[in-house]
Amino acid sequence: MTAVLLAFPRCRDVAFVRRHADHLLSFSSPASAERYLQQQLRIQAQAMARKGLRPWVVDYEVKALEVAIRAALYHPQVSPGGAA
């Protein structure tokens, strides 16, 4: 019997995406932030590959995660009781 492994999309993990976007904003140079982002995306890709996801699924999920993190950089976080 074989099983199909389905990935939970990391791009839907709002706390994970927001945490990485916030960390990117703390870098003093865009080049440093970009290096950090690429390193984190490699780490996620390696983790998914270790879990047995097919390469095309890994590529798709990593690209979706990158898009989500980059989008979060431009969308302010809404907090309860924010400015009116």
C-alpha positions in Angstrom: 0.0 0.0 0.0 1.3 3.4 -0.9 0.4 6.8 0.5 0.3 10.2 -1.1 2.0 12.9 1.0 0.2 16.2 0.9 2.0 19.4 1.9 0.3 21.9 4.2 1.0 25.2 2.3 3.5 27.2 4.4 2.3 30.3 2.6 -1.0 29.9 4.5 0.7 29.8 7.9 0.2 33.5 8.6 2.3 33.6 11.8 5.3 32.0 9.9 5.0 34.4 7.0 4.6 37.4 9.2 7.5 36.4 11.4 9.8 36.2 8.3 8.5 39.4 6.8 9.1 41.2 10.1 12.6 39.8 10.3 13.4 40.9 6.8 12.4 44.5 7.7 15.0 44.5 10.5 18.0 44.2 8.1 20.0 47.3 7.4 20.5 46.5 3.7 18.2 45.0 1.0 21.0 42.7 -0.1 21.3 41.2 3.4 17.5 40.8 3.6 17.5 39.0 0.2 20.3 36.6 1.3 18.3 35.8 4.5 15.1 35.2 2.5 16.9 32.9 0.0 18.5 31.0 2.8 15.2 30.4 4.6 13.5 29.3 1.3 16.4 26.8 0.8 15.8 25.5 4.3 12.1 25.0 3.7 12.8 23.3 0.4 15.2 20.9 2.0 12.7 20.1 4.8 10.0 19.4 2.2 12.3 17.2 0.1 13.3 15.2 3.3 9.6 14.6 3.9 9.3 13.0 0.5 7.5 15.6 -1.4 7.9 15.5 -5.2 10.4 18.1 -6.6 7.7 19.9 -8.6 5.6 20.2 -5.4 8.6 21.6 -3.5 9.2 24.2 -6.2 5.6 25.2 -6.2 5.3 25.5 -2.5 8.6 27.4 -2.1 7.6 29.9 -4.8 4.2 30.4 -3.1 6.0 31.0 0.2 8.3 33.5 -1.3 5.4 35.4 -2.8 3.5 35.4 0.5 6.5 36.7 2.5 7.2 39.4 -0.1 3.5 40.4 -0.1 3.5 40.6 3.7 6.3 43.2 3.5 3.8 45.6 1.9 0.7 44.9 3.9 0.6 46.3 7.4 -0.4 44.0 10.1 -3.8 44.8 11.5 -4.0 44.7 15.3 -7.1 45.0 17.6 -7.7 48.6 18.6 -5.6 50.0 15.8 -5.7 53.5 14.5 -9.0 54.8 13.2 
